[in-house]
Amino acid sequence: MPLVYAGICSHAPGITGRAERADPALRDPFCQHLRDMGDEIRAERPDALLVVAAEHFANFFMDNMPAYCMGMADYYDGPIEDPQWLGIEPQRVPGAASLAKRLIGRMMARIDLAYAQEWKFDHGIMVPLHFLTPAYDLPVIPANINCQGPPLTPPARAYEFGRALREACDAVEERIALVGTGGISHWPATPDSGKINESWDREFLSRWAANDRAALTAYSDEETWRDGGQGGFEIRTLIAVAGAAEGATGEIRYYAPIPIFAVGCTVGRMRI
């Protein structure tokens, strides 16, 4: 069954944890676009939502840091952070272990992929799910791209990860929706937290919407660090979605720098 949905969104903890402090003129349309994305996903009647995210040392650390990992569990608990700080109450999210196992097996023919049967969701997945599946009733398959500890996988490999993921999704009978979630420019946990490079963000999103593989995979880590901060390394999750939608172009539904959320906030969809 072909992939039925492919989109991207931001996932910063402030989106839920500091929502009341944001400018309503920016916050409200952003959150509405996230909810609209959830409506669109449910309209496609997916059997599972596959979320490609960047994990924040909640499950993987420097003693065990896979470049790529996919969850293969019956359920996932989250958030791992303090619920009061994040603004999301503890949830048990259903998984899709059998489907994940088949996807992983298929992808291993093309890309080195780790898997995990235990996984605690942090804000990188819980914030999007808060808007996309507020009842937490849609089975989720998490995938992580290491965007934390160098050496990082090159953007070209993230695009290839997406291509392998698409091939695997198209080979199974289930309907699968795909969302990549990460930051664009942001400098979390630094004195520059709240800084956002709007021009860099918009250039990246332009490349993403055009699905310009050469341009998307041309970013060096040095350039990203300089212009997008260490949080900018999370563009790999968004590049993976472009790879999964190779041959299609996309639309940026929303973008705005929201400093209290400490990230450039976006919602986009590929026309697959």
Buried (B, 14 or more C-beta within 10 A) or exposed (E): EEBBBBBBBBBBBBBBBBBEEBEEEBBEBBBBBBBBBBEBBBEEEBBBBBBBBBBBEBBBEEEEBBBBBBBBBEBBBBBBBEBEEBBBEEBEBBBBBEBBBBBBEBBBEBBEBBBBEEBBBBBBBBBBBBBBBEEBEBBBBBBBBBBBEEEBBBBBBBBBBBBBBBBBBEEBEBBBBBBBBBBBBBBBEEEBBBBBBEEBBBBBBEBBBEBBBEBBBEBEBEEBBEBBBBBBBBBBBBBBBBBBBBEEBBEBBBBBBBBBBBBBBBBBBBEB
